[in-house]
């Protein structure tokens, strides 16, 4: 990529896309094409085709996706597979038709089998069954990898795929119904701390910025208390108890979103599809993991966030709720060997995203 290259970032307002734009700007890139969802629905094939014909981007970061935590993935299974397949199909196909020089498809490490050997290497893809709760999303992302590989092999395109581990950072999704575990815990503990201190001004301010199931800061204390209770934030005998799903035993890896963006730009500048080919007989598993190679239990994560935020209530691990996959740790050795390694530790990252949320 050159500094004046026309770059389309699909999903530029999200956690991933916004971090990529910030990183590109810091490196001197300045010719961006962006569209909000209201301006361009990426599930609309006709609209996407018209957009590519008009704008003719040279490089594409496909960071747009329908994402969510374990509740959303398991509840809206049809939406997750349908919308993600539509987005991928439209953007990748139009990138081919309109001569995009290089495309990066961003997926997720949920593509790996439920009982995958640890740490997860790229070659472990499609070696066993997937985790059931996010199977539709994972299948869509696997299809995206295979679509990029297939277009490269048939049409000579240069479409590469990266699979980041669990991400968190600025512009994360803090919607308690749809968010992932780390941002959900941060918001729940901030609200729990405020409830513990009877700081209703902050609670109302928070809900006015981001309501929970339609309940905003103008609702009665009873209605607000009821919705907080539904999401595991409740006051019992003048002490706030905060529910965490599962046993707390599952191990998870977390990567600061701006580190992820740095890895994406690094790969777009230094890596092409042909570089990923190691076996000319069967070309597969050309994607690259992006991760830290370090994990933490959900219990220890909850305790770490509790301490950073100063929440003095009680943590309750609800063992009747699903744990999901017990361990998901990436092997980032392929990326590390290319000369890239993460910089922000989990402790530092939690402090940064906590301060970002409050501001």
C-alpha positions in Angstrom: 0.0 0.0 0.0 1.1 3.5 -0.7 0.2 6.5 1.5 -2.3 7.8 -1.2 -3.8 4.4 -1.9 -7.6 4.4 -1.8 -8.5 2.2 1.2 -12.0 1.0 2.1 -12.6 0.0 5.7 -15.8 -1.9 6.0 -17.1 -1.5 9.6 -15.1 1.6 10.3 -17.1 2.6 13.4 -16.7 -0.7 15.2 -14.1 -1.9 17.6 -11.9 -3.4 14.9 -12.5 -0.9 12.0 -12.0 2.2 14.1 -8.7 0.8 15.5 -7.5 0.1 11.9 -8.3 3.6 10.7 -6.5 5.1 13.7 -3.4 2.9 13.0 -3.4 3.8 9.3 -3.7 7.5 10.0 -0.7 7.2 12.4 1.3 5.7 9.6 0.5 8.5 7.1 -2.4 6.9 5.1 -5.1 9.4 4.4 -7.3 8.3 1.5 -10.1 6.4 3.1 -13.5 5.3 1.9 -16.1 4.6 4.6 -19.8 4.1 4.9 -22.1 3.8 7.9 -24.6 1.0 8.0 -27.4 3.5 7.2 -25.4 4.7 4.2 -24.6 1.2 2.9 -26.2 -2.1 4.0 -23.5 -4.7 3.2 -26.1 -7.5 3.1 -27.6 -5.7 0.1 -25.9 -7.2 -3.0 -27.1 -4.5 -5.4 -26.0 -1.6 -3.1 -22.6 -3.1 -2.5 -22.1 -3.6 -6.3 -23.0 0.0 -7.0 -20.7 1.2 -4.2 -17.6 -0.7 -5.6 -18.3 0.5 -9.1 -18.5 4.1 -8.0 -15.6 4.2 -5.5 -13.1 1.6 -6.9 -11.1 1.1 -3.7 -7.6 -0.3 -4.2 -7.4 -2.0 -0.8 -10.1 -3.4 1.5 -10.2 -4.2 5.2 -13.3 -6.4 5.7 -13.9 -5.7 9.4 -17.7 -5.5 9.2 -19.6 -8.4 10.8 -22.5 -9.2 13.0 -20.8 -10.1 16.3 -21.9 -10.8 19.9 -21.3 -12.8 23.0 -22.5 -16.3 24.0 -26.1 -15.2 24.6 -26.5 -13.4 21.2 -24.7 -16.1 19.3 -26.9 -18.9 20.7 -30.2 -16.9 20.5 -29.9 -15.3 17.0 -28.3 -18.3 15.2 -30.0 -17.7 11.9 -29.2 -13.9 11.9 -25.5 -14.6 12.6 -24.9 -17.1 9.8 -27.1 -15.3 7.2 -25.9 -11.7 7.8 -22.2 -12.6 8.0 -22.4 -14.8 4.8 -24.1 -12.0 3.0 -21.6 -9.4 4.0 -18.6 -11.6 3.1 -20.1 -12.8 -0.2 -20.9 -9.3 -1.4 -17.7 -7.5 -0.4 -15.3 -10.3 -1.5 -17.0 -10.9 -4.8 -17.2 -7.2 -5.6 -13.6 -6.8 -4.7 -12.7 -9.4 -7.3 -15.0 -7.8 -9.9 -13.6 -4.4 -9.4 -9.9 -5.2 -9.3 -9.1 -4.6 -5.6 -5.3 -5.1 -5.2 -5.5 -6.7 -1.8 -8.2 -7.5 0.7 -8.0 -8.5 4.3 -10.8 -10.7 5.7 -11.0 -10.6 9.5 -12.5 -13.6 11.3 -12.2 -15.0 14.8 -10.5 -17.8 16.6 -14.0 -19.4 17.2 -13.3 -21.1 13.8 -11.3 -23.7 15.7 -12.8 -27.0 17.0 -14.4 -27.1 20.5 -11.8 -29.5 21.7 -8.9 -28.1 19.7 -5.4 -28.9 20.8 -3.8 -26.0 22.7 -2.4 -23.6 21.7 -4.4 -23.4 18.5 -2.3 -23.6 15.3 -3.7 -22.5 11.9 -3.5 -26.2 10.7 -6.1 -27.3 13.3 -8.9 -25.7 11.3 -11.7 -28.2 10.4 -10.1 -31.1 12.3 -13.1 -31.6 14.7 -16.6 -30.3 15.6 -17.2 -26.7 16.6 -18.5 -25.2 19.8 -22.3 -25.4 19.5 -23.2 -22.0 20.9 -21.4 -20.1 18.2 -21.4 -22.7 15.4 -23.3 -20.5 12.9 -20.9 -17.6 13.3 -17.9 -19.8 13.1 -19.1 -21.5 9.9 -19.7 -18.1 8.3 -16.1 -17.1 9.2 -14.7 -20.4 7.9 -16.6 -19.8 4.7 -14.9 -16.4 4.4 -11.5 -18.0 4.7 -12.3 -20.5 2.1 -13.8 -17.9 -0.2 -10.6 -15.8 -0.1 -8.5 -18.9 -0.8 -10.8 -20.0 -3.6 -10.9 -16.6 -5.4 -7.1 -16.4 -5.1 -6.6 -19.9 -6.6 -9.2 -19.4 -9.4 -8.9 -15.7 -10.2 -5.4 -14.8 -9.0 -6.6 -12.3 -6.5 -4.7 -11.3 -3.3 -7.1 -11.8 -0.5 -5.7 -12.7 2.9 -7.4 -13.8 6.1 -6.5 -13.1 9.8 -8.1 -14.7 12.8 -7.8 -12.4 15.9 -8.3 -13.8 19.4 -10.9 -12.1 21.8 -10.6 -8.3 21.3 -11.3 -5.4 23.6 -10.7 -1.7 23.5 -12.1 1.7 22.5 -15.5 1.5 20.7 -16.2 -1.9 22.1 -19.8 -3.2 22.5 -21.0 -2.7 26.0 -24.6 -3.7 25.3 -25.2 -6.3 28.1 -27.5 -8.4 25.8 -24.9 -8.7 23.0 -21.4 -7.9 24.4 -18.5 -10.2 24.9 -17.3 -11.2 28.4 -14.7 -8.5 29.0 -16.7 -5.4 28.1 -19.8 -6.9 29.7 -17.9 -7.5 33.0 -16.5 -3.9 32.9 -19.9 -2.3 32.5 -21.6 -4.6 35.0 -19.0 -3.8 37.6 -19.2 -0.1 37.0 -23.0 -0.3 37.4 -22.6 -2.6 40.4 -20.2 -0.2 42.1 -22.6 2.7 41.4 -25.6 0.7 42.8 -23.5 -0.3 45.9 -22.8 3.4 46.5 -26.4 4.5 45.7 -25.0 6.7 42.9 -28.2 6.9 40.9 -27.0 10.0 39.0 -24.3 7.9 37.3 -26.6 4.9 36.8 -29.2 7.1 35.0 -26.5 8.9 33.0 -25.1 5.5 31.9 -28.5 4.2 30.9 -29.3 7.4 29.0 -26.1 6.9 26.9 -26.8 3.2 26.4 -30.2 1.7 27.5 -30.7 -1.9 28.5 -33.6 -3.5 26.6 -35.2 -0.1 26.2 -34.8 0.9 29.8 -33.1 4.3 30.0 -32.2 6.7 32.8 -35.6 8.2 32.9 -37.2 5.0 34.1 -38.2 4.6 37.8 -35.7 3.1 40.3 -37.9 0.0 40.5 -37.7 -0.5 36.7 -34.0 0.1 36.6 -33.4 -2.2 39.5 -35.4 -4.9 37.8 -33.4 -4.7 34.5 -30.1 -4.7 36.4 -31.3 -7.7 38.4 -32.1 -9.5 35.1 -28.5 -9.0 34.0 -27.1 -10.2 37.3 -26.6 -7.0 39.2 -28.6 -7.1 42.4 -28.6 -5.7 45.9 -29.0 -8.3 48.6 -28.9 -7.2 52.3 -27.3 -3.8 51.3 -24.5 -5.6 49.4 -24.4 -5.8 45.6 -24.0 -9.2 44.1 -22.8 -9.6 40.5 -23.4 -12.7 38.5 -20.8 -14.2 36.2 -21.9 -16.9 33.9 -20.5 -20.4 34.3 -17.9 -21.9 36.7 -15.2 -19.3 36.0 -12.8 -22.0 35.0 -12.7 -21.5 31.2 -9.5 -19.9 30.0 -9.6 -17.0 27.5 -7.0 -14.9 25.7 -7.5 -11.2 25.2 -5.9 -8.8 22.8 -6.0 -5.0 22.9 -7.8 -3.8 19.7 -5.1 -1.3 18.8 -2.5 -4.0 18.9 -4.7 -6.1 16.6 -5.0 -3.2 14.2 -1.2 -2.8 14.1 -0.9 -6.4 13.2 -3.4 -6.1 10.4 -1.7 -3.1 8.9 1.7 -4.8 9.3 0.4 -7.8 7.3 -1.3 -5.7 4.6 2.0 -4.0 4.1 4.2 -7.0 4.3 2.3 -10.2 3.4 0.6 -11.5 0.3 -1.4 -14.7 -0.3 1.5 -16.3 -2.2 3.7 -16.0 0.9 1.2 -18.1 2.8 1.5 -21.1 0.5 3.6 -23.9 1.9 2.0 -26.9 0.1 1.3 -26.7 -3.6 -0.7 -29.9 -3.7 -3.5 -28.8 -1.3 -3.5 -25.1 -0.5 -5.5 -24.6 2.7 -5.2 -22.9 6.1 -3.5 -19.8 4.7 -5.0 -17.6 7.4 -2.8 -16.1 10.2 -3.6 -16.0 13.9 -3.4 -12.7 15.7 -3.0 -13.1 19.5 -0.9 -12.9 22.6 -0.3 -16.5 23.3 -1.3 -15.8 27.0 -4.6 -16.6 28.6 -6.4 -16.1 31.9 -9.4 -17.9 33.6 -12.8 -16.1 33.6 -12.7 -16.1 37.4 -9.3 -14.4 37.5 -10.4 -12.0 34.8 -13.4 -11.0 36.9 -11.3 -10.5 40.0 -8.8 -8.4 38.0 -11.6 -6.2 36.6 -13.2 -6.0 40.1 -9.9 -4.7 41.6 -9.2 -2.2 38.8 -12.7 -0.7 39.0 -12.9 -0.8 42.8 -16.1 -2.8 43.0 -16.5 -4.1 46.5 -19.5 -6.3 46.0 -19.7 -10.1 45.8 -19.0 -12.2 42.6 -21.4 -15.0 42.1 -20.5 -17.7 39.5 -23.7 -19.2 38.2 -22.7 -22.8 37.3 -26.1 -23.4 35.7 -25.1 -21.1 32.9 -22.9 -22.4 30.0 -19.1 -22.2 30.1 -18.5 -22.5 26.4 -15.2 -23.9 25.3 -13.0 -24.5 28.3 -9.8 -23.3 26.7 -9.1 -21.1 23.6 -5.5 -20.0 23.3 -4.0 -19.1 19.9 -0.6 -20.0 18.7 0.7 -16.7 17.2 4.1 -18.1 16.3 3.6 -17.7 12.6 2.9 -13.9 13.0 5.7 -13.5 15.6 8.1 -15.1 13.1 7.3 -12.4 10.6 8.4 -9.8 13.1 5.2 -8.7 14.9 4.4 -9.1 18.6 1.7 -7.5 20.8 2.7 -4.6 23.2 -0.2 -3.9 25.6 -0.7 -6.3 28.6 -4.1 -7.2 29.8 -3.7 -5.2 33.0 -2.8 -2.1 31.1 -5.5 -2.7 28.6 -8.2 -3.0 31.2 -7.1 0.3 32.8 -7.2 2.0 29.3 -10.6 0.7 28.3 -12.1 1.5 31.8 -10.9 5.1 31.5 -12.2 5.3 27.9 -15.6 4.1 29.0 -15.8 6.6 31.8 -14.8 9.5 29.4 
